[in-house]
Amino acid sequence: MKQARRLDNAPPYLFVEIEENIKRALAKGIDVINLGIGDPDLPTPGFIVDKMIEAVQNPQYHCYPEYDGSIEFRMAVTRFYKRRFNVDLDPETEVVALLGSKEGIAHMFFALVNDCDFTLVPDPQYPVYNLATALTGGVPYPMPLLERNQYLPDFSRIPKEVLRRSKIIFLNYPNNPTGTVASLDFYQDAVDFAIKNDIVICNDNAYSEFTYDGVVAPSILQAENAKEIAVEFHTLSKSYNMTGWRIGYAVGNQEAISKLKKMKNNIDSGVFTAVQTAGIVALDSGDQFIQGMRAVYQKRRESAMQCLEKLGWDFSVPKGAFYLWIKVPNGYTSKNFTSMLLEKAGVVVAPGNGYGEHGEGYIRVSLTIDEKRLEEAFQRIEALKI
Ligand SMILES: *Cc1c(COP(=O)(O)O)cnc(C)c1O
């Protein structure tokens, strides 16, 4: 069957490939430990599930939802942003509910990018920024995230000609996959740069609640004048173990939010209102639950870092998100090291090159697995005596 040219531009989604390798290993009877996927392993907390059970019985919620999200959900988002970041938002014009943030991120590219426009995206990156660019017919311009720059992009290296043709800048802090947390000073520079060049800037803040060693992640909207140009994407997926529920939101610059709404109104019909109702209790009453999850990840992170130190491997101490970004030993590439770990130890990790050219030479290990299995994975790796 023939397919649209835009689909030819999109390489297979990284995790689809990983899933296939896992299936093959499982078929061979290998006890696979999966450290490759960033999907929280623990269940959604009971108080959210209970609200959903109640809400799903309300016939009012069985009809089409409101396109932009219910006003009650959008108001819960504004309460969360005020409490957490001290940012004021207008629920009518500066908030939109999303079917998970991945959907909103992809549609933001569709709302802003034309054929042959540039998008300024991090490298390594959460692969959706490149894929969405490819589907719009635009061209991703990678901003390298280098260890020597604390995995922050250097805007001064982007050529003027590229800037002139760029429609969107995408950031993601706390960062997947490197674990870097951006400071408010960095966001201020980023916002000033975006205003000066008149390019919409988006921050994907999926991991705002998962930071360690006393670090607190700011919002890009805390920067001065941010609302002139900035949008932030957020999701309930990671904070409340709700990846399967599909609920997130975008907040910030009115004009950009309104373009995103226009795009979405023509493609989807909003988030199931019962899910939004459960989302409201998550946003209003979830702080304590998040605190507990943060402690869980902090503990796993410490245990994994101890194992890595024992192995003598080179890695950056992550201040946020729930991943370890690890250099592969000398003589390996991301891909052959990943294959070797699966074949010889039954351990799945994500190859760094799947996150971009500058991810080559790294692997990403997720902390979304219980501590015992995590330790067992490292014991198996140790036994390989690499
Ligand atoms: C998990 C993740 C998301 C997507 O989450 P949704 O479930 O679609 O809300 C977005 N950005 C990053 C960086 C992620 O890791």
The ligand as an ORCA input file, in Angstrom:
! r2SCAN-3c Opt
* xyz 0 1
  C       6.615     10.412     29.452
  C       6.943     11.699     28.789
  C       5.965     12.479     28.177
  C       4.583     11.997     27.786
  O       3.730     11.716     28.713
  P       2.198     11.525     28.399
  O       1.877     10.205     29.003
  O       1.938     11.549     26.934
  O       1.566     12.657     29.082
  C       6.313     13.714     27.671
  N       7.564     14.152     27.740
  C       8.532     13.431     28.291
  C       9.900     13.986     28.326
  C       8.280     12.167     28.820
  O       9.268     11.443     29.304
*
